[in-house]
């Protein structure tokens, strides 16, 4: 092997986008420049590219963030992504990237979320830590066939929602606040965690909806009350079911089934071939069941990692304490909003 084949070079992402021809950047949402722009504009996360060239062209590359704050020091491939597969041709290339990261950041752990990158799983020293479920739905057939591949219970729920007068429409920017307010309530009272800051959704709107590459679908009851919403984003030939929220007291109206069915029709309207339904924890049995009912194929996102000898993992006591205080039922929502603005940039 020519030693030059494994010469690892590094550039900040903004320079790499200008100076390099990076193959398959839009192979999925989480490696795309649009998504990375959202992350940088929201959280000011610094992103880098490590790459290997052959015959004057980029042959392999990885995208990563170097995170250093009071919570932890880590290299994340990549922050604020459901998964982020490297574009890597050979095990030797991934080994070279791994060695380069360890040399440049000897005190950092390395965190990798792999969906389709089988090569990284073969690198010695990078170990599997955990897994979560992932679903992708093929919608290339005509709408009637896509509908028939859903389960009887899914179709029954959609019809029930229609009979009860639920209306789904594509929302204007003015209705984003309704979505966010409901999103905050779900995160606060059901999950007891910080919501993403509002500016995150505002920037998503600028990067996607304003460019005709996404939609907020809103569900309204017969009285016109907003009872749920889905944010769908487009990248390549795939529609991403990225964010969902719904009013707990209106679940009997089955807004989530109706919203997703309308999202399936939206994908057909845009001539897209797949819907990425995102990740689900193994313990989220209800969410996994819902995704299975759409006819989606299930696979695993594999969490991989490395840490140097003597690395001290943060117990995140400060984060847990602040989260607990800000999500107390009697705490004003305004406090949670400020907390999300201050804390979420540390959660890369």
URVENSUL-V51579 format. One record per residue. N is the residue number from 0. PSI is psi in radians with two decimals (* if undefined). Layout:
BEGIN
N,PSI
N,PSI
END
This chain:
BEGIN
0,2.33
1,2.18
2,-0.51
3,-0.42
4,-0.46
5,0.40
6,1.95
7,2.24
8,2.72
9,2.40
10,2.56
11,2.56
12,-0.74
13,-0.60
14,-0.70
15,-0.68
16,-0.53
17,-0.61
18,-0.33
19,2.65
20,1.73
21,1.97
22,2.52
23,0.64
24,-0.64
25,0.47
26,-0.44
27,2.93
28,-0.72
29,-0.02
30,0.08
31,2.56
32,-0.60
33,-0.81
34,-0.71
35,-0.54
36,-0.71
37,-0.81
38,-0.79
39,-0.78
40,-0.55
41,-0.84
42,-0.08
43,0.57
44,2.21
45,2.19
46,2.54
47,2.78
48,2.23
49,2.36
50,2.78
51,2.29
52,2.54
53,2.31
54,0.66
55,0.13
56,2.66
57,2.09
58,-0.63
59,2.57
60,2.75
61,2.66
62,2.32
63,2.85
64,2.49
65,1.96
66,2.14
67,1.85
68,-2.99
69,-0.22
70,-0.82
71,2.91
72,2.11
73,2.70
74,2.12
75,2.21
76,1.49
77,2.84
78,2.56
79,0.63
80,2.46
81,-0.67
82,2.82
83,1.59
84,2.39
85,2.67
86,1.54
87,2.29
88,-0.51
89,2.69
90,-0.66
91,-0.60
92,-0.81
93,-0.67
94,-0.72
95,-0.71
96,-0.78
97,-0.82
98,-0.68
99,-0.73
100,-0.75
101,-0.65
102,-0.72
103,-0.56
104,1.21
105,-0.33
106,0.14
107,2.57
108,2.87
109,2.24
110,2.24
111,2.33
112,1.90
113,2.23
114,-1.05
115,-0.06
116,1.61
117,-0.42
118,-0.74
119,-0.47
120,-0.16
121,-0.03
122,2.14
123,2.38
124,-0.29
125,2.04
126,2.59
127,2.30
128,-0.77
129,3.07
130,2.75
131,2.81
132,2.69
133,2.48
134,2.47
135,2.39
136,2.22
137,2.07
138,0.52
139,-0.43
140,3.03
141,2.84
142,-0.68
143,-0.71
144,-0.69
145,-0.73
146,-0.76
147,-0.39
148,-0.23
149,2.84
150,2.85
151,-0.71
152,-0.61
153,-0.84
154,-0.66
155,-0.68
156,-0.67
157,-0.78
158,-0.68
159,-0.74
160,-0.74
161,-0.77
162,-0.56
163,0.18
164,0.25
165,2.32
166,2.33
167,2.31
168,2.80
169,2.16
170,2.63
171,2.94
172,-0.57
173,-0.36
174,-0.01
175,-0.58
176,-0.64
177,-0.77
178,-0.82
179,-0.72
180,-0.71
181,-0.67
182,-0.77
183,-0.74
184,-0.75
185,-0.79
186,-0.64
187,-0.92
188,-0.51
189,-0.83
190,-0.30
191,0.83
192,2.90
193,2.46
194,2.79
195,2.63
196,2.66
197,-0.62
198,-0.49
199,-0.82
200,-0.59
201,-0.74
202,-0.66
203,-0.75
204,-0.77
205,-0.73
206,-0.48
207,-1.09
208,-0.75
209,-0.35
210,0.12
211,0.47
212,0.55
213,3.04
214,2.57
215,1.99
216,2.23
217,2.45
218,2.34
219,2.45
220,-3.12
221,-0.27
222,0.07
223,0.24
224,2.33
225,2.08
226,-0.02
227,2.80
228,2.62
229,2.36
230,2.10
231,2.34
232,2.55
233,2.45
234,2.22
235,-2.26
236,0.40
237,2.46
238,2.27
239,2.10
240,1.51
241,-0.72
242,2.42
243,2.50
244,2.64
245,2.67
246,2.14
247,-0.70
248,-0.11
249,0.19
250,-0.44
251,-0.30
252,-0.05
253,0.85
254,-0.56
255,-0.70
256,-0.78
257,-0.75
258,-0.73
259,-0.67
260,-0.72
261,-0.57
262,-0.64
263,-0.71
264,-0.60
265,-0.74
266,-0.73
267,-0.72
268,-0.65
269,0.11
270,0.67
271,2.70
272,-0.37
273,2.75
274,2.15
275,2.02
276,0.01
277,-2.95
278,2.75
279,2.37
280,2.61
281,-0.50
282,-0.09
283,1.17
284,-0.64
285,-0.73
286,-0.72
287,-0.74
288,-0.79
289,-0.81
290,-0.65
291,-0.62
292,-0.33
293,-0.18
294,0.17
295,2.64
296,2.41
297,2.41
298,-2.97
299,2.44
300,2.22
301,2.15
302,2.13
303,2.74
304,2.88
305,2.51
306,2.48
307,2.78
308,2.32
309,0.06
310,2.29
311,1.90
312,2.35
313,2.38
314,-0.11
315,0.67
316,-0.71
317,-0.78
318,-0.81
319,-0.69
320,-0.84
321,-0.72
322,-0.77
323,-0.77
324,-0.83
325,-0.37
326,0.20
327,2.47
328,-0.60
329,-0.07
330,2.27
331,2.50
332,-0.51
333,-0.58
334,-0.71
335,-0.65
336,-0.80
337,-0.73
338,-0.73
339,-0.67
340,-0.68
341,-0.66
342,-0.59
343,-0.58
344,-0.32
345,-0.08
346,0.37
347,*
END
